[in-house]
């Protein structure tokens, strides 16, 4: 897989294009990156045949949908969440992932990916009958009941999924980058 496809911004842009075309300005606002960064990544994706750009905006090609099928199918939703007793920064963004069979490494290795992107921390929660910390199997409700309640309210279909990834930090850009770095490693590693 070409290096650009492992770029967290590329993964986020592809996810945002899943429902149809979008303009570069709209995408730039949604991802919080500079317009030049978005343009550069989109041009690389276009050269790889993943996206096409025309007057309607940028859209995924059929090849893009096939190449990123695991990403498009596995990432159910991404939201900014308030976590009163779990946050490691001013802002938290969480992604609900479905149908993840196994991870390519220990939980701490995914946290480290987010930290390398500038995030303050990351937590992966496993979904069974309840939410539990992947690294210890401890129930979230035992240590962070208010955050558990907030996550369940924000993601009402949580019981149908496999994992909930939460990344915390002080700027949206680094949080998004950390989150999409983890998602890329979990979802695209096996592609």
N, C-alpha and C positions, 0 to 999 in steps of 0.2 A: 504494500500500500504506500503511495507517495507520502513524503514527509508532511506536506501541507494538510493532508487528511488527518493527521494526528494533532493538528493545531487546535487548541480549545476554542478559539474564535471561529474556526471553520465548522466545528461540530455544532456550536450554538447557532450559527447562521443557517446551517442545513436544517436544524430542528425548527427554526422559525419559518422556514420556507415550506414546511411539510403541508400546510393547508392552502398553498397557492402563492402566486407572485406577490412580491413586495418591492417597493422602491428602496434605493440605497439610503436615502435620508431616513426613512422609517426604520430600516434595519439598524442604522447607526444609532438612532434614539433608543431602540429596544436593547441593544447590547451595551451601550454606554462607552463604546470605544471611539477613537477618532475616525473621521470620515476617510482619511487616507489609509488607515489600517483596514477598515472594512472594504474599501475599494481594492486594495492589494490582495486580500484574501479572496474576494469574489473573482478577481481576474485570474488568480491561480486555479480556483475551482472551475472557472470557465475553460481554461486551457486544458484541464484534465477531463473535460466533458461532463462534469458533475452538475453544473448550472448553466443556464442560458440567460442572456440579458437582451431585452428588447424594450420597446416603448412602454409596455405594461409593467415593466420592472424585472426583477430577477426571479427565476423559478427553477425548480429542480428538473433535470432531464430524467428520462426513463433510466438511463445508466446511473444517475445520482440516486434515484429511489432504490434501485437494486443494490448499489454499493453500500448505501447507508440504511438498508432495510432494518438491520438489528437496532440501530440508533432510533429510527423512526418508530419502531414497534415497542422498544423497551422503555423509552422515556415517556411516561404518561402525563406528567405535569411538572412544572417548575414554578415556584412561588417564593416571594419574600415573606418571611414569617417572623412574628414576635415570639421570642422564647424567653420567658421571664426568669427561669432558673437554670438555663442550660447554655446561654449565649457566651461566646468567647470574644465577642466584638460588638460594635454598634449595630451591625446589620447581619441578618441571617437569610440565606437563600437555601431552599430545600428542593430536592427532586425526588419524585416518586417513580421508582423503577419496577417494572413488571417482568416476570419470566426470566430471572437471572438464576441460572443453575449453580454455578460456582464462580468464585473469584480467583483471579490469577495471583493472589498474594495475600499476606495477612492484612488486617484492618489498618494497622499503623502505617503500612506502606502507602495506602491511599491518602491518609491524613497528610503524610509527608509531601505528596504531590501537590496538594492544595497549599501547603505552607511555602513550598518552593515558588508558587505563583504569587505569593504575597498575602495569602489569607492568614488569619490568626489561628484557625483550627478547623477541624472537620470531624464529623462523627458519622458512622454508618450504622443505621438501625436495621436489624433483621425483623422481618414481619412473619409472625406465626399467629397464635391466638392473641398475642399482645406484641407491643414493640419492645425489643430488647437490644442492648448494645452488642454489636457483632463481635467485638474483641473480648467480651467477658460473658456474654449470655445473660447478664443481669437485666432485670426488667426496668425499663425507663420509668415506670410508675413508682418504683421504690425509691428512686433518687431524685427524679425531676417530674413530679406529678403535674405541675402547672404547664410545663413544656409539652408533656404528653397530651394533655387536654387540647392545647393550642394546635399541635400537629394533627390530631384526629379531626378537629373542627376544620382545619384548612384543607385537609385531604380526606374527604368523606369516604372515598373508595379505597382507603389504605389497606383494608383486609384482603383485597384482591391482588395486591402487589407483592413483590419479594423483598425490596429494600427501600429505605428512605435515607437519602444522603443529605446531610446538613453541613453547609460551609459558612463560617463566620469570619467577619473582618470589619474593617473600618471604611472601606470604599467599595462601591458596587463593582468596579472594574476588576479588582483583584479577587473578589468573591466569585464573580461569574467565571473568571479564568480558572480559579481553583476548582469550582464545581464541574465545569466542562472538561477539565483535565482528568478528574476522577471518573466522570461518566465515560469519557473516551477510553480510558484504561479498562473499565469494567465491561463496557458494551462492545467496543471495537477491537479489543485485544484478540478476541477469538475469531474475528472476521478474517 
